[in-house]
Amino acid sequence: MAQSVAPVKRPGELPLSTYASTCAQDHLRPFRPITTAPLDPRGADQPAATYHQHNQDSSNSTTLQKQNGSAHPHSNGNGNASSTAAQVDAEEIPALRTVIARIHARVQAFLEESHPPDSLLASVQQQTRISLDVVSKALTQYKFSELSVSYNGGKDCLVMLILFLAGLHPHLSAAQSHQPTTQSDGITSTSNATEENASTLSEIPAIYALPPDPFPAVEDFVVTSAQAYHLQITKYTTAPPATTLRSSFEDYLSRHPSIRAIFVGTRRTDPHGAKLTHFDRTDQGWPDFMRVHPVIDWHYAEIWAFIRHLDLAYCSLYDMGYTSLGGTSDTHPNPKLRRASETGDGSIAEADADGGYLPAYKLTQDLEERLGRN
């Protein structure tokens, strides 16, 4: 297992101990109960998330299941074990299909809102419709047992996950009633991709490949969001050359041989994202699976507009000026967001190195997003 790496504090940064923790209910708060009862809901007292971890020196998986009142252990800024405030009562987490129905209702309500045609939110609505079509296409091409999600708690993965869950609802409903679903292009399908799983769906398979020096705030966010959204996460700590992203996916697919397609939160301006489409097979030399990119063409500002308009819980690092999250050794607040200091006469001077940083959503330019990465 990779050892904890103490982060280097940079001017204007706050110590990791000041980062706020989240709980599962923080993630579910934007999705209010709906009047229509969910289809055949799973008992709410059953585990909402299972967390597997694979270390580079071990072939055995360790399952960390939340228990009532238990806290998730993580490393603090000094690399010592501590416990987070993210505690959750399993009985307070609705069944997965209830969560899916509520998310779908919230997203549909957003799509029904009226916004000026040239506004940012109108653009986000159009992107949302395109992404939901991508999800729908994947769900008609693959069985649910053949699908997984790549999730790391970042803003893009968060939007991708919410859209995936929203897109699941009509397919589950159609499978339950054995009625065909209709895509926006008019193509109908009996949704055999989800029919066989409709009555037993309780978890979303997911892979989480993290750097050797993860931020505790990111770890905390992944755990609590996995609980809220019922992700069955298999966790890999990458430590090249022994453990790489490629070898992590190889091991994951060897343990889950039925997986044929994985939803990924890559966007066009990400490294290696320029030529991707909504559906791309992996490159030569990688384990073979279909990469599904629902948010590939979303802009940075659109991602944040969606998150903030729907009032989604997001990792607290983004409020500290971080715009792209990696490990503690190669990630720092975006210099474009450094707060300007005020002079004695009330005028604004150049950015003050100790003045802190604006939140990530204040950035607007796609090409400035990764200026905080080494």
KANORTA-V233384 format. One record per backbone hydrogen bond with DSSP energy under -1.0 kcal/mol. NH is the residue of the N-H (numbers start at 1). CO is the residue of the C=O. If there is no record, write none. Layout:
NH/CO, NH/CO
This chain:
13/10, 18/15, 19/16, 26/23, 28/24, 29/25, 31/28, 46/43, 52/233, 54/235, 58/55, 62/53, 64/51, 70/67, 74/82, 76/80, 79/76, 82/74, 84/72, 87/85, 92/89, 93/90, 99/95, 100/96, 101/97, 102/98, 103/99, 104/100, 105/101, 106/102, 107/103, 108/104, 109/105, 110/106, 111/107, 112/108, 113/110, 119/116, 123/119, 124/120, 125/121, 126/122, 127/123, 128/124, 129/125, 130/126, 131/127, 132/128, 133/129, 134/130, 135/131, 136/132, 137/133, 138/134, 139/135, 140/136, 141/137, 142/138, 144/193, 146/143, 147/144, 148/261, 149/205, 150/263, 151/207, 158/154, 159/155, 160/156, 161/157, 162/158, 163/159, 164/160, 165/161, 166/162, 167/163, 168/164, 172/168, 173/169, 174/170, 175/171, 176/172, 177/173, 178/174, 179/174, 181/189, 183/187, 186/183, 189/181, 194/191, 195/191, 197/194, 200/197, 201/197, 204/230, 206/232, 207/149, 208/234, 210/236, 219/215, 220/216, 221/217, 222/218, 223/219, 224/220, 225/221, 226/222, 227/223, 228/224, 229/225, 231/226, 232/204, 233/50, 233/231, 234/206, 235/52, 236/208, 238/210, 239/243, 242/239, 243/239, 248/244, 249/245, 250/246, 251/247, 252/248, 253/249, 254/250, 255/251, 256/252, 259/256, 260/146, 261/146, 262/290, 263/148, 264/292, 268/296, 270/267, 273/270, 276/273, 280/291, 282/289, 286/283, 290/260, 291/280, 292/262, 293/278, 296/293, 298/295, 303/299, 304/300, 305/301, 306/302, 307/303, 308/304, 309/305, 310/306, 312/307, 318/315, 319/316, 320/317, 321/318, 322/317, 328/213, 332/372, 334/321, 337/334, 338/335, 339/356, 343/347, 346/343, 349/341, 352/339, 355/352, 358/337, 360/318, 362/359, 363/360, 368/365, 369/366, 371/368, 373/370, 374/330
